[in-house]
Amino acid sequence: MSSEKHPEAILVVEDNPVNAMVTRLMLQRKGFVVEVAENGARALELLQRATFGLVLMDVSMPVMDGLEATRKIRSGELPGVDATIPVVGLTAHNLTGDKDEFLEAGMDRVLTKPIEVPDLDALIQQYFGEGEPERE
């Protein structure tokens, strides 16, 4: 992916290969370009090289978890990274206290895994408007 602006591109940050594959396929079927990073550190590298319209960030990952990665994104100190990019947390935990912590770290909202199609559709509408991206 080049350094051009790709607002229809979504970065999926997920250390579980099956979850990453399922999420990637769901988004690709809706016409999005999808990049996958296996941890927060890799996500920060990709964000410095390309522009994404949305980040789906797993919370619990090795190397760098989603909370630390989100805090670094929001810091505004990463060259070439839009500190206001929407970051949606993904978690297997459905506890209100946890979600509050994720939002305090700078995530815009939190979804519980596994991601359901209606939740994904609502997310796409929220961040990309009514329609899905046009297919080329």
N, CA, C and O atoms as a MOPAC input file, in Angstrom:
PM7 MOZYME 1SCF
protein

 N      0.84800 1    -1.17000 1     0.00000 1
 C      0.00000 1     0.00000 1     0.00000 1
 C      0.89400 1     1.23400 1     0.00000 1
 O      1.88700 1     1.26600 1     0.72700 1
 N      0.58000 1     2.21400 1    -0.76800 1
 C      1.39800 1     3.41800 1    -0.88300 1
 C      0.97700 1     4.44100 1     0.16100 1
 O      0.09600 1     4.18300 1     0.98100 1
 N      1.61900 1     5.60900 1     0.12100 1
 C      1.28300 1     6.65500 1     1.07900 1
 C      0.11700 1     7.51500 1     0.59600 1
 O     -0.17700 1     8.54300 1     1.20600 1
 N     -0.55000 1     7.11800 1    -0.48200 1
 C     -1.72800 1     7.84700 1    -0.94900 1
 C     -2.84200 1     7.70700 1     0.07800 1
 O     -2.81100 1     6.82400 1     0.93600 1
 N     -3.82900 1     8.59600 1    -0.02500 1
 C     -4.96700 1     8.52100 1     0.88000 1
 C     -5.96900 1     7.49400 1     0.35900 1
 O     -6.41000 1     7.57500 1    -0.78700 1
 N     -6.32000 1     6.54100 1     1.19400 1
 C     -7.29100 1     5.49900 1     0.85600 1
 C     -8.35700 1     5.48500 1     1.94800 1
 O     -8.27600 1     4.66600 1     2.86200 1
 N     -9.35500 1     6.36900 1     1.88000 1
 C    -10.33900 1     6.41900 1     2.94900 1
 C    -11.16200 1     5.14400 1     3.07300 1
 O    -11.75600 1     4.89300 1     4.12100 1
 N    -11.20500 1     4.33100 1     2.01200 1
 C    -11.96000 1     3.07900 1     2.10300 1
 C    -11.09800 1     1.94300 1     2.63600 1
 O    -11.54900 1     0.79900 1     2.68700 1
 N     -9.87500 1     2.24000 1     3.03100 1
 C     -8.99200 1     1.21000 1     3.57100 1
 C     -9.20800 1     1.10400 1     5.07800 1
 O     -9.35300 1     2.10800 1     5.77500 1
 N     -9.22400 1    -0.12400 1     5.55500 1
 C     -9.42000 1    -0.38900 1     6.97700 1
 C     -8.24700 1    -1.22100 1     7.47100 1
 O     -7.84100 1    -2.19000 1     6.82900 1
 N     -7.70900 1    -0.83000 1     8.62000 1
 C     -6.63500 1    -1.58100 1     9.25600 1
 C     -7.24200 1    -2.44000 1    10.35400 1
 O     -7.84800 1    -1.92500 1    11.29400 1
 N     -7.07700 1    -3.75400 1    10.23200 1
 C     -7.54500 1    -4.70100 1    11.23800 1
 C     -6.32700 1    -5.13100 1    12.04700 1
 O     -5.37200 1    -5.67600 1    11.49500 1
 N     -6.36100 1    -4.88800 1    13.34700 1
 C     -5.24600 1    -5.23500 1    14.22800 1
 C     -5.73200 1    -6.36000 1    15.13100 1
 O     -6.52200 1    -6.13900 1    16.04900 1
 N     -5.25100 1    -7.56500 1    14.85900 1
 C     -5.77000 1    -8.77300 1    15.51500 1
 C     -4.69100 1    -9.84100 1    15.51200 1
 O     -4.14600 1   -10.17100 1    14.45800 1
 N     -4.37500 1   -10.38800 1    16.69000 1
 C     -3.32500 1   -11.40500 1    16.77200 1
 C     -3.82900 1   -12.81800 1    16.49300 1
 O     -3.02900 1   -13.71100 1    16.21500 1
 N     -5.13300 1   -13.03100 1    16.56200 1
 C     -5.68200 1   -14.35600 1    16.27500 1
 C     -5.89800 1   -14.46900 1    14.76700 1
 O     -6.71700 1   -13.73900 1    14.20700 1
 N     -5.16900 1   -15.38200 1    14.09500 1
 C     -5.25500 1   -15.46100 1    12.63300 1
 C     -6.66000 1   -15.76000 1    12.11000 1
 O     -7.04200 1   -15.26000 1    11.05100 1
 N     -7.42300 1   -16.55700 1    12.82900 1
 C     -8.78000 1   -16.88600 1    12.37500 1
 C     -9.67600 1   -15.65100 1    12.46900 1
 O    -10.40600 1   -15.34000 1    11.52800 1
 N     -9.62200 1   -14.94800 1    13.60300 1
 C    -10.41900 1   -13.72200 1    13.74600 1
 C    -10.02300 1   -12.69200 1    12.70100 1
 O    -10.88200 1   -12.02300 1    12.12700 1
 N     -8.72400 1   -12.56400 1    12.45100 1
 C     -8.23900 1   -11.59900 1    11.45300 1
 C     -8.76700 1   -11.94900 1    10.07200 1
 O     -9.20900 1   -11.07200 1     9.33000 1
 N     -8.72100 1   -13.23800 1     9.72500 1
 C     -9.17000 1   -13.67500 1     8.40700 1
 C    -10.67500 1   -13.44000 1     8.23500 1
 O    -11.11200 1   -12.94200 1     7.19700 1
 N    -11.45700 1   -13.79500 1     9.24400 1
 C    -12.90800 1   -13.63100 1     9.15800 1
 C    -13.27000 1   -12.15000 1     9.01700 1
 O    -14.09400 1   -11.78700 1     8.17800 1
 N    -12.65800 1   -11.30700 1     9.83200 1
 C    -12.93800 1    -9.86700 1     9.75900 1
 C    -12.52000 1    -9.30500 1     8.41200 1
 O    -13.25400 1    -8.52500 1     7.80400 1
 N    -11.33500 1    -9.70100 1     7.94200 1
 C    -10.84800 1    -9.22200 1     6.64200 1
 C    -11.81900 1    -9.61000 1     5.53100 1
 O    -12.16300 1    -8.77800 1     4.69200 1
 N    -12.26000 1   -10.86000 1     5.51900 1
 C    -13.17900 1   -11.32200 1     4.47300 1
 C    -14.52000 1   -10.59400 1     4.52900 1
 O    -15.07700 1   -10.24200 1     3.48900 1
 N    -15.04100 1   -10.36800 1     5.73500 1
 C    -16.31300 1    -9.65000 1     5.87300 1
 C    -16.19900 1    -8.25000 1     5.27000 1
 O    -17.10900 1    -7.78600 1     4.58300 1
 N    -15.07500 1    -7.58100 1     5.53300 1
 C    -14.87700 1    -6.21700 1     5.02800 1
 C    -14.59900 1    -6.20200 1     3.53300 1
 O    -15.09200 1    -5.33200 1     2.81500 1
 N    -13.81100 1    -7.16200 1     3.06100 1
 C    -13.50700 1    -7.22200 1     1.62500 1
 C    -14.76900 1    -7.47700 1     0.82000 1
 O    -14.92200 1    -6.93000 1    -0.27200 1
 N    -15.67100 1    -8.29200 1     1.33400 1
 C    -16.93500 1    -8.55700 1     0.63600 1
 C    -17.78800 1    -7.30300 1     0.51900 1
 O    -18.65300 1    -7.21200 1    -0.35300 1
 N    -17.54800 1    -6.34600 1     1.38900 1
 C    -18.26500 1    -5.07300 1     1.33800 1
 C    -17.51200 1    -4.03600 1     0.51800 1
 O    -17.93200 1    -2.88100 1     0.44500 1
 N    -16.39500 1    -4.43900 1    -0.10400 1
 C    -15.67600 1    -3.56500 1    -1.01900 1
 C    -14.51700 1    -2.79000 1    -0.42900 1
 O    -13.95700 1    -1.92500 1    -1.10200 1
 N    -14.14200 1    -3.07200 1     0.80300 1
 C    -13.05300 1    -2.34200 1     1.43700 1
 C    -11.69800 1    -2.98100 1     1.15600 1
 O    -11.58500 1    -4.19600 1     0.99700 1
 N    -10.68100 1    -2.13800 1     1.10000 1
 C     -9.29800 1    -2.60300 1     1.06900 1
 C     -8.92100 1    -2.83300 1     2.52700 1
 O     -9.14800 1    -1.96200 1     3.36600 1
 N     -8.34700 1    -3.99700 1     2.84100 1
 C     -8.06000 1    -4.34100 1     4.23000 1
 C     -6.59800 1    -4.73100 1     4.38600 1
 O     -6.07000 1    -5.53700 1     3.61900 1
 N     -5.95900 1    -4.15200 1     5.38200 1
 C     -4.61600 1    -4.55600 1     5.80200 1
 C     -4.75700 1    -5.14800 1     7.19200 1
 O     -5.60500 1    -4.71500 1     7.97200 1
 N     -3.92800 1    -6.14000 1     7.50700 1
 C     -3.97400 1    -6.77600 1     8.81800 1
 C     -2.61900 1    -6.63000 1     9.49700 1
 O     -1.57500 1    -6.85000 1     8.88300 1
 N     -2.65200 1    -6.25800 1    10.76600 1
 C     -1.45200 1    -6.21600 1    11.60600 1
 C     -1.68400 1    -7.16500 1    12.77100 1
 O     -2.79200 1    -7.24000 1    13.30400 1
 N     -0.63700 1    -7.89300 1    13.17100 1
 C     -0.78900 1    -8.90500 1    14.21400 1
 C     -0.60200 1    -8.35700 1    15.62600 1
 O     -0.83000 1    -9.07800 1    16.59800 1
 N     -0.19200 1    -7.09600 1    15.75900 1
 C     -0.04800 1    -6.48500 1    17.08100 1
 C     -0.01900 1    -4.96700 1    16.93400 1
 O      0.03200 1    -4.43900 1    15.82400 1
 N     -0.05200 1    -4.28100 1    18.06600 1
 C     -0.09300 1    -2.82800 1    18.04500 1
 C      1.14200 1    -2.18600 1    17.44000 1
 O      1.03900 1    -1.16700 1    16.75700 1
 N      2.30900 1    -2.77100 1    17.68300 1
 C      3.55000 1    -2.20600 1    17.13200 1
 C      3.52500 1    -2.24600 1    15.60700 1
 O      3.89400 1    -1.27300 1    14.94900 1
 N      3.09300 1    -3.36400 1    15.05200 1
 C      2.99800 1    -3.48400 1    13.59000 1
 C      1.94500 1    -2.51300 1    13.04800 1
 O      2.12800 1    -1.93800 1    11.97500 1
 N      0.85300 1    -2.33000 1    13.77900 1
 C     -0.18500 1    -1.38700 1    13.35300 1
 C      0.38100 1     0.02500 1    13.23800 1
 O      0.07900 1     0.73900 1    12.28200 1
 N      1.19800 1     0.43100 1    14.20400 1
 C      1.78100 1     1.77300 1    14.16400 1
 C      2.69300 1     1.92800 1    12.95600 1
 O      2.72800 1     2.99200 1    12.33800 1
 N      3.43800 1     0.86800 1    12.61100 1
 C      4.29000 1     0.90800 1    11.41200 1
 C      3.44300 1     1.12200 1    10.15800 1
 O      3.76600 1     1.96200 1     9.31800 1
 N      2.35200 1     0.35300 1    10.03900 1
 C      1.48800 1     0.47600 1     8.85900 1
 C      0.81400 1     1.84700 1     8.79700 1
 O      0.67000 1     2.41700 1     7.71600 1
 N      0.40600 1     2.37300 1     9.93900 1
 C     -0.24000 1     3.68600 1     9.96900 1
 C      0.71100 1     4.80200 1     9.54500 1
 O      0.26900 1     5.83500 1     9.04100 1
 N      2.00400 1     4.60400 1     9.74500 1
 C      2.98000 1     5.61700 1     9.34000 1
 C      3.26400 1     5.56100 1     7.84500 1
 O      3.82700 1     6.50100 1     7.28400 1
 N      2.88000 1     4.46400 1     7.19800 1
 C      3.15900 1     4.30400 1     5.76500 1
 C      1.94800 1     4.49100 1     4.86700 1
 O      2.09900 1     4.74200 1     3.67100 1
 N      0.76100 1     4.37300 1     5.42000 1
 C     -0.45000 1     4.45200 1     4.59900 1
 C     -1.55500 1     5.12600 1     5.40200 1
 O     -1.48600 1     5.21100 1     6.62800 1
 N     -2.56600 1     5.59900 1     4.70000 1
 C     -3.69400 1     6.25900 1     5.34800 1
 C     -4.89900 1     5.32800 1     5.30900 1
 O     -5.24100 1     4.76300 1     4.27000 1
 N     -5.52100 1     5.18700 1     6.44900 1
 C     -6.69500 1     4.33400 1     6.57900 1
 C     -7.87400 1     5.18400 1     7.02600 1
 O     -7.69800 1     6.23100 1     7.64900 1
 N     -9.07300 1     4.72600 1     6.70500 1
 C    -10.27700 1     5.41900 1     7.14000 1
 C    -10.76300 1     4.96500 1     8.49700 1
 O    -11.57500 1     5.64000 1     9.13100 1
 N    -10.26000 1     3.80000 1     8.95500 1
 C    -10.73400 1     3.21100 1    10.20200 1
 C     -9.72600 1     2.17700 1    10.67000 1
 O     -9.09200 1     1.49900 1     9.86100 1
 N     -9.58400 1     2.06300 1    11.99800 1
 C     -8.76400 1     1.00900 1    12.59500 1
 C     -9.66900 1     0.17100 1    13.48800 1
 O    -10.35100 1     0.70300 1    14.36500 1
 N     -9.67300 1    -1.13900 1    13.26400 1
 C    -10.33800 1    -2.08100 1    14.16800 1
 C     -9.23400 1    -2.70500 1    15.00100 1
 O     -8.41000 1    -3.45100 1    14.47100 1
 N     -9.20200 1    -2.41400 1    16.29800 1
 C     -8.06200 1    -2.72800 1    17.15600 1
 C     -8.43600 1    -3.71800 1    18.25000 1
 O     -9.21300 1    -3.39400 1    19.14800 1
 N     -7.88000 1    -4.92700 1    18.17400 1
 C     -8.02800 1    -5.88000 1    19.26600 1
 C     -7.39300 1    -5.26300 1    20.50600 1
 O     -6.40600 1    -4.53500 1    20.40300 1
 N     -7.94600 1    -5.54500 1    21.65800 1
 C     -7.42600 1    -4.96000 1    22.88700 1
 C     -6.27100 1    -5.78300 1    23.44600 1
 O     -5.25600 1    -5.21900 1    23.85300 1
 N     -6.40800 1    -7.10600 1    23.47200 1
 C     -5.39300 1    -7.97800 1    24.07400 1
 C     -4.53700 1    -8.62700 1    23.00200 1
 O     -4.99800 1    -9.49500 1    22.26100 1
 N     -3.26900 1    -8.19000 1    22.92900 1
 C     -2.32800 1    -8.74000 1    21.94200 1
 C     -0.93200 1    -8.75600 1    22.54700 1
 O     -0.63600 1    -7.98300 1    23.45900 1
 N     -0.06800 1    -9.64300 1    22.03700 1
 C      1.32800 1    -9.62800 1    22.48000 1
 C      2.08200 1    -8.44600 1    21.85900 1
 O      1.55000 1    -7.75900 1    20.98800 1
 N      3.27700 1    -8.21900 1    22.29100 1
 C      4.19600 1    -7.17700 1    21.82600 1
 C      3.70600 1    -5.79800 1    22.26300 1
 O      4.35000 1    -5.14700 1    23.08600 1
 N      2.57200 1    -5.34500 1    21.71900 1
 C      1.95100 1    -4.08400 1    22.13900 1
 C      0.44700 1    -4.26000 1    22.04700 1
 O     -0.08900 1    -4.55800 1    20.98000 1
 N     -0.23800 1    -4.07100 1    23.18300 1
 C     -1.69000 1    -4.27000 1    23.16800 1
 C     -2.40600 1    -3.08300 1    22.52300 1
 O     -1.79700 1    -2.05800 1    22.21400 1
 N     -3.70000 1    -3.25000 1    22.33100 1
 C     -4.48500 1    -2.23900 1    21.64700 1
 C     -4.61700 1    -0.93400 1    22.40600 1
 O     -4.73900 1     0.12800 1    21.79600 1
 N     -4.59400 1    -0.99800 1    23.73700 1
 C     -4.69800 1     0.23000 1    24.52100 1
 C     -3.44800 1     1.08400 1    24.35300 1
 O     -3.54600 1     2.29200 1    24.13500 1
 N     -2.27700 1     0.46500 1    24.45400 1
 C     -1.02900 1     1.20800 1    24.28600 1
 C     -0.92000 1     1.77500 1    22.86900 1
 O     -0.51900 1     2.92300 1    22.68200 1
 N     -1.27900 1     0.96200 1    21.87900 1
 C     -1.21500 1     1.42900 1    20.49100 1
 C     -2.15600 1     2.61500 1    20.27800 1
 O     -1.79700 1     3.58400 1    19.60900 1
 N     -3.35500 1     2.53700 1    20.84400 1
 C     -4.31700 1     3.63200 1    20.69400 1
 C     -3.80400 1     4.89900 1    21.36800 1
 O     -3.93000 1     5.99200 1    20.81500 1
 N     -3.22700 1     4.76000 1    22.55500 1
 C     -2.66400 1     5.93600 1    23.23600 1
 C     -1.57200 1     6.58400 1    22.38700 1
 O     -1.48800 1     7.81000 1    22.31400 1
 N     -0.73900 1     5.76700 1    21.74800 1
 C      0.33200 1     6.30200 1    20.89900 1
 C     -0.25500 1     7.01100 1    19.67400 1
 O      0.24200 1     8.06200 1    19.26800 1
 N     -1.30900 1     6.44000 1    19.08800 1
 C     -1.97400 1     7.08600 1    17.94800 1
 C     -2.51500 1     8.44700 1    18.38600 1
 O     -2.30600 1     9.45200 1    17.70600 1
 N     -3.20200 1     8.47500 1    19.51300 1
 C     -3.84100 1     9.70500 1    19.99600 1
 C     -2.83200 1    10.75900 1    20.45500 1
 O     -3.17600 1    11.93800 1    20.54200 1
 N     -1.60100 1    10.35700 1    20.74800 1
 C     -0.58900 1    11.29800 1    21.24600 1
 C     -0.23500 1    12.37200 1    20.22300 1
 O      0.20800 1    13.45800 1    20.59500 1
 N     -0.42800 1    12.07900 1    18.93700 1
 C     -0.06400 1    13.02500 1    17.89400 1
 C      1.43000 1    13.09200 1    17.63700 1
 O      1.89300 1    13.96500 1    16.90300 1
 N      2.19100 1    12.18300 1    18.23100 1
 C      3.65100 1    12.21400 1    18.12200 1
 C      4.20600 1    11.26600 1    17.06800 1
 O      5.42200 1    11.18800 1    16.89500 1
 N      3.34300 1    10.54600 1    16.36300 1
 C      3.81100 1     9.60500 1    15.35000 1
 C      3.79300 1    10.27800 1    13.98600 1
 O      2.73600 1    10.71400 1    13.52900 1
 N      4.94600 1    10.37100 1    13.32700 1
 C      5.01200 1    11.03300 1    12.02000 1
 C      4.07500 1    10.37700 1    11.00600 1
 O      4.08800 1     9.16100 1    10.82000 1
 N      3.26600 1    11.21100 1    10.35700 1
 C      2.39600 1    10.72400 1     9.29300 1
 C      1.12700 1    10.03800 1     9.75200 1
 O      0.35400 1     9.55800 1     8.92400 1
 N      0.89300 1     9.98100 1    11.06300 1
 C     -0.29200 1     9.29700 1    11.57900 1
 C     -1.32200 1    10.33400 1    12.02400 1
 O     -1.02400 1    11.22200 1    12.82300 1
 N     -2.54500 1    10.20500 1    11.49100 1
 C     -3.64800 1    11.08400 1    11.86600 1
 C     -4.12000 1    10.70200 1    13.27100 1
 O     -4.69600 1     9.63300 1    13.46600 1
 N     -3.87500 1    11.57100 1    14.23800 1
 C     -4.23000 1    11.28500 1    15.62800 1
 C     -5.73900 1    11.20500 1    15.84700 1
 O     -6.18900 1    10.75700 1    16.90200 1
 N     -6.52800 1    11.63900 1    14.85100 1
 C     -7.98600 1    11.62000 1    14.99500 1
 C     -8.63800 1    10.45100 1    14.25900 1
 O     -9.86500 1    10.35900 1    14.21500 1
 N     -7.83300 1     9.55800 1    13.68000 1
 C     -8.39700 1     8.42100 1    12.95000 1
 C     -9.33600 1     7.64000 1    13.87200 1
 O     -9.00300 1     7.42100 1    15.03600 1
 N    -10.49200 1     7.22000 1    13.37900 1
 C    -11.37900 1     6.41700 1    14.21700 1
 C    -10.72900 1     5.07900 1    14.57600 1
 O    -10.25000 1     4.35200 1    13.70600 1
 N    -10.72200 1     4.77100 1    15.87400 1
 C    -10.20300 1     3.49700 1    16.37000 1
 C    -11.33600 1     2.81000 1    17.12300 1
 O    -11.84700 1     3.33600 1    18.11200 1
 N    -11.71900 1     1.64100 1    16.64900 1
 C    -12.77000 1     0.86100 1    17.29200 1
 C    -12.12600 1    -0.34100 1    17.95900 1
 O    -11.47600 1    -1.15500 1    17.30300 1
 N    -12.31000 1    -0.44500 1    19.26200 1
 C    -11.74300 1    -1.55100 1    20.01600 1
 C    -12.54000 1    -2.82400 1    19.81100 1
 O    -13.76500 1    -2.80100 1    19.69400 1
 N    -11.81800 1    -3.93800 1    19.77100 1
 C    -12.43200 1    -5.26200 1    19.66800 1
 C    -12.02700 1    -6.06000 1    20.89700 1
 O    -10.84000 1    -6.16700 1    21.20600 1
 N    -12.99600 1    -6.61300 1    21.59200 1
 C    -12.68000 1    -7.36300 1    22.79800 1
 C    -13.60600 1    -8.55800 1    22.95400 1
 O    -14.75500 1    -8.53400 1    22.51300 1
 N    -13.08900 1    -9.59700 1    23.58500 1
 C    -13.90400 1   -10.76700 1    23.89900 1
 C    -14.62300 1   -10.56200 1    25.23000 1
 O    -15.50100 1   -11.34800 1    25.58600 1
 N    -14.25900 1    -9.51400 1    25.96800 1
 C    -14.84400 1    -9.22900 1    27.27800 1
 C    -15.97800 1    -8.22900 1    27.12700 1
 O    -15.83800 1    -7.22500 1    26.42900 1
 N    -17.08600 1    -8.49900 1    27.77000 1
 C    -18.25000 1    -7.61700 1    27.65600 1
 C    -18.55300 1    -6.96700 1    29.00300 1
 O    -19.70200 1    -6.93800 1    29.44200 1
 N    -17.51600 1    -6.44600 1    29.65400 1
 C    -17.68700 1    -5.81700 1    30.95300 1
 C    -17.67700 1    -4.29900 1    30.80800 1
 O    -16.80800 1    -3.74400 1    30.13600 1
 N    -18.63600 1    -3.63100 1    31.43300 1
 C    -18.75600 1    -2.17800 1    31.31900 1
 C    -17.48900 1    -1.47200 1    31.77200 1
 O    -17.05500 1    -0.52300 1    31.11800 1
 N    -16.88200 1    -1.90500 1    32.87000 1
 C    -15.65900 1    -1.27900 1    33.36800 1
 C    -14.53100 1    -1.36300 1    32.36900 1
 O    -13.76700 1    -0.41200 1    32.19900 1
 N    -14.42300 1    -2.51400 1    31.69800 1
 C    -13.39200 1    -2.67300 1    30.67100 1
 C    -13.63200 1    -1.69800 1    29.53100 1
 O    -12.70200 1    -1.04300 1    29.06300 1
 N    -14.87300 1    -1.60200 1    29.08500 1
 C    -15.18800 1    -0.70800 1    27.96700 1
 C    -14.86700 1     0.74100 1    28.32200 1
 O    -14.38600 1     1.49500 1    27.47700 1
 N    -15.13000 1     1.13100 1    29.56100 1
 C    -14.79200 1     2.48900 1    29.99900 1
 C    -13.28900 1     2.72000 1    29.89300 1
 O    -12.85100 1     3.78300 1    29.45400 1
 N    -12.49800 1     1.72300 1    30.29400 1
 C    -11.03700 1     1.83100 1    30.20100 1
 C    -10.59800 1     1.97900 1    28.74400 1
 O     -9.69500 1     2.75900 1    28.44100 1
 N    -11.23000 1     1.23600 1    27.85100 1
 C    -10.86800 1     1.29300 1    26.43100 1
 C    -11.18300 1     2.67500 1    25.85100 1
 O    -10.39800 1     3.22700 1    25.08000 1
 N    -12.33300 1     3.22300 1    26.22900 1
 C    -12.71800 1     4.55400 1    25.75000 1
 C    -11.78000 1     5.62100 1    26.31400 1
 O    -11.42800 1     6.57200 1    25.61600 1
 N    -11.37800 1     5.46200 1    27.57200 1
 C    -10.43700 1     6.40800 1    28.17800 1
 C     -9.08200 1     6.37100 1    27.47900 1
 O     -8.37500 1     7.37900 1    27.45200 1
 N     -8.71200 1     5.22700 1    26.91600 1
 C     -7.44000 1     5.10800 1    26.19200 1
 C     -7.49800 1     5.82300 1    24.84500 1
 O     -6.46800 1     6.03300 1    24.20600 1
 N     -8.71600 1     6.20200 1    24.41000 1
 C     -8.84700 1     6.94100 1    23.16100 1
 C     -9.60800 1     6.21800 1    22.06900 1
 O     -9.75400 1     6.74200 1    20.96500 1
 N    -10.09700 1     5.01500 1    22.36300 1
 C    -10.89900 1     4.30800 1    21.36400 1
 C    -12.23700 1     5.02900 1    21.22200 1
 O    -12.79100 1     5.53300 1    22.19900 1
 N    -12.74800 1     5.07000 1    19.99300 1
 C    -14.00200 1     5.77800 1    19.73900 1
 C    -15.21900 1     4.98200 1    20.17400 1
 O    -16.21800 1     5.54700 1    20.61800 1
 N    -15.13000 1     3.69400 1    20.04700 1
 C    -16.17600 1     2.79400 1    20.52500 1
 C    -15.58500 1     1.41000 1    20.65400 1
 O    -14.44500 1     1.17400 1    20.25400 1
 N    -16.35800 1     0.49300 1    21.21300 1
 C    -15.87600 1    -0.86200 1    21.46700 1
 C    -16.92700 1    -1.85600 1    20.99900 1
 O    -18.11600 1    -1.70200 1    21.27800 1
 N    -16.47200 1    -2.87900 1    20.28300 1
 C    -17.34300 1    -3.97700 1    19.86300 1
 C    -16.87700 1    -5.25300 1    20.53900 1
 O    -15.68200 1    -5.46500 1    20.74400 1
 N    -17.84100 1    -6.09800 1    20.88100 1
 C    -17.51700 1    -7.39100 1    21.46300 1
 C    -17.35600 1    -8.41200 1    20.35000 1
 O    -18.16200 1    -8.47500 1    19.42200 1
 N    -16.28600 1    -9.22200 1    20.45900 1
 C    -16.04700 1   -10.28700 1    19.48300 1
 C    -16.85400 1   -11.50800 1    19.89100 1
 O    -17.09500 1   -11.70800 1    21.08200 1
 N    -17.27500 1   -12.32400 1    18.94600 1
 C    -17.06100 1   -12.16300 1    17.51200 1
 C    -17.94300 1   -11.04400 1    16.95200 1
 O    -19.04600 1   -10.80200 1    17.44100 1
 N    -17.43800 1   -10.37200 1    15.92300 1
 C    -18.17800 1    -9.28000 1    15.30300 1
 C    -19.34800 1    -9.86500 1    14.52200 1
 O    -19.17500 1   -10.77200 1    13.70700 1
 N    -20.53300 1    -9.33800 1    14.77900 1
 C    -21.73300 1    -9.76400 1    14.06600 1
 C    -21.95100 1    -8.84000 1    12.86500 1
 O    -21.57800 1    -7.66700 1    12.90500 1
 N    -22.55000 1    -9.36600 1    11.80800 1
 C    -22.76700 1    -8.59200 1    10.58400 1
 C    -23.55200 1    -7.30200 1    10.85000 1
 O    -23.15600 1    -6.25800 1    10.33200 1
 N    -24.64800 1    -7.31600 1    11.63300 1
 C    -25.36000 1    -6.04900 1    11.87600 1
 C    -24.47600 1    -4.99600 1    12.56000 1
 O    -24.57800 1    -3.80700 1    12.25900 1
 N    -23.60500 1    -5.44000 1    13.48400 1
 C    -22.69200 1    -4.50300 1    14.14700 1
 C    -21.70200 1    -3.92500 1    13.14700 1
 O    -21.39800 1    -2.73300 1    13.18200 1
 N    -21.20500 1    -4.76500 1    12.26300 1
 C    -20.26000 1    -4.31000 1    11.24400 1
 C    -20.94400 1    -3.33700 1    10.28400 1
 O    -20.36300 1    -2.31800 1     9.91400 1
 N    -22.16200 1    -3.64600 1     9.88600 1
 C    -22.91000 1    -2.75100 1     8.99500 1
 C    -23.13700 1    -1.38500 1     9.64600 1
 O    -22.99800 1    -0.35300 1     8.99000 1
 N    -23.48500 1    -1.37900 1    10.93100 1
 C    -23.69500 1    -0.11400 1    11.64600 1
 C    -22.39600 1     0.67800 1    11.73500 1
 O    -22.39900 1     1.90300 1    11.61400 1
 N    -21.30300 1    -0.01500 1    11.94300 1
 C    -19.98600 1     0.62300 1    12.01200 1
 C    -19.63200 1     1.27100 1    10.68000 1
 O    -19.16200 1     2.40800 1    10.63900 1
 N    -19.85800 1     0.54500 1     9.60100 1
 C    -19.56500 1     1.06300 1     8.26000 1
 C    -20.41100 1     2.29900 1     7.97800 1
 O    -19.91300 1     3.29100 1     7.44600 1
 N    -21.69100 1     2.23600 1     8.33700 1
 C    -22.56200 1     3.39200 1     8.11400 1
 C    -22.08100 1     4.58200 1     8.93900 1
 O    -22.07700 1     5.71200 1     8.44900 1
 N    -21.67500 1     4.33900 1    10.19000 1
 C    -21.22500 1     5.42800 1    11.05500 1
 C    -19.97900 1     6.11800 1    10.50500 1
 O    -19.90100 1     7.34700 1    10.50600 1
 N    -19.01100 1     5.34100 1    10.03900 1
 C    -17.72500 1     5.92500 1     9.65500 1
 C    -17.55700 1     6.19300 1     8.16500 1
 O    -16.68100 1     6.96100 1     7.77100 1
 N    -18.38600 1     5.56900 1     7.33500 1
 C    -18.22900 1     5.74200 1     5.89300 1
 C    -19.49200 1     6.24900 1     5.21800 1
 O    -19.52500 1     6.35100 1     3.99100 1
 N    -20.52900 1     6.56800 1     5.97400 1
 C    -21.75500 1     7.09400 1     5.38900 1
 C    -22.70900 1     5.99000 1     4.98500 1
 O    -22.51600 1     4.82100 1     5.32000 1
 N    -23.73100 1     6.38000 1     4.26500 1
 C    -24.81800 1     5.47000 1     3.90100 1
 C    -24.36000 1     4.26300 1     3.10900 1
 O    -24.66700 1     3.12300 1     3.46000 1
 N    -23.62300 1     4.52000 1     2.03700 1
 C    -23.28300 1     3.43000 1     1.13100 1
 C    -21.94900 1     2.79800 1     1.43100 1
 O    -21.15500 1     3.30800 1     2.22100 1
 N    -21.72300 1     1.68500 1     0.78800 1
 C    -20.43600 1     1.01700 1     0.85800 1
 C    -19.54800 1     1.60000 1    -0.23100 1
 O    -20.05500 1     2.24400 1    -1.15000 1
 N    -18.24500 1     1.39400 1    -0.15600 1
 C    -17.36500 1     1.95100 1    -1.18800 1
 C    -17.67100 1     1.35200 1    -2.54900 1
 O    -18.11600 1     0.21100 1    -2.66600 1
 N    -17.42000 1     2.15500 1    -3.57400 1
 C    -17.62600 1     1.65200 1    -4.92900 1
 C    -16.53500 1     0.66000 1    -5.27800 1
 O    -15.37600 1     0.82900 1    -4.90100 1
 N    -16.91800 1    -0.36600 1    -5.99400 1
 C    -15.93600 1    -1.35400 1    -6.44100 1
 C    -15.31800 1    -0.86000 1    -7.73200 1
 O    -16.00300 1    -0.31600 1    -8.59800 1
 N    -14.01700 1    -1.05700 1    -7.85000 1
 C    -13.31700 1    -0.60200 1    -9.05800 1
 C    -13.31000 1    -1.68200 1   -10.10900 1
 O    -12.76600 1    -1.48300 1   -11.19500 1

